[in-house]
Amino acid sequence: MTETETFYVFRNAAGRLLRVLSARLFDENPSLAAALTPVPRDELPRFVEPPGSETCTVFRNRAAKGEIAWICYPARRDRVETVFSSDGTTIRVEKRVLHRTRRWFGCRFRQRALSPEPLTHGEPVARAMEAAMRTGDFDRAFALLEAFFRTLTAQFPLDANACLPSTLVDAVPRNAMRDETGGLQLFDQEYERRGGVRLSFLIYRAIKMDLLFHLPKKQRRSIPFRLRYETLCRALGVPPAFCADERESKALKRFTSSSPWRIPVKLFLVLLPKRFRKRLMWWDSTVATPPGEE
């Protein structure tokens, strides 16, 4: 570690820190660095943090402990950070809950802190489904999704209420790898739900976020979401509960990202004429506040 350690820093339009990538990450794992970089490689120089800045000092000290990349979530309800670290041979990832906010009465969800674990290797489960959706082979995509859930429930048998363990709120294709034995390796399981997780709820989430998400909004309407959902539930032997799963999905979204600041911001945008709304990508630093003023 040297005083000239380079960091690429990304902020949102309000100047809040979103992610920091060290030059060491690019040296040790270029593929991971490319996956975490929100801009093309040739645009990175404009995101280099000045060596003498407070932000650079903070992350230089953290890099001295082996940390090489950080993802922050300023819109999350709890203050959370994803941290990548390296010992020179293995890269590990962990989820840190820095500060919890008070949950409303009746909330069943909770953010989990995840201990450091090696990055998962294998075949990404979501890749084939995404390819099938993009080429219009919807039947194949849904068949692959059904196969995924059959493997999942074989590894994690359902209880008497057709529920999976409480820590599998995020057990969907985008958070799974298939190993050499054909089994599933789940990662980034950062939420839990008191009372267990309904399989029908995961089916709802997977169709919406792992399949339909890859289509243009207009094309999504051509797929009968509810019919596909109910068909898949019955094929997997669980009772459909579309309205309940839709409410549960919205409750999870509120839990992860509800912030009192979003209400006045939305009201402001409603009143502000569209011609005055400056369109920015979330990493555009042209209007970001200087380091140290976040």
Helices and strands as residue ranges (DSSP letters): E 7-11, E 17-22, H 23-28, H 30-36, G 41-47, H 54-63, E 67-72, E 79-86, E 91-99, E 109-111, E 114-118, E 123-124, H 125-134, H 138-155, E 163-164, G 173-175, E 176-178, E 184-186, E 191-193, E 197-198, H 199-206, I 207-211, G 212-214, H 217-220, H 225-235, H 242-257, H 262-271, G 274-276
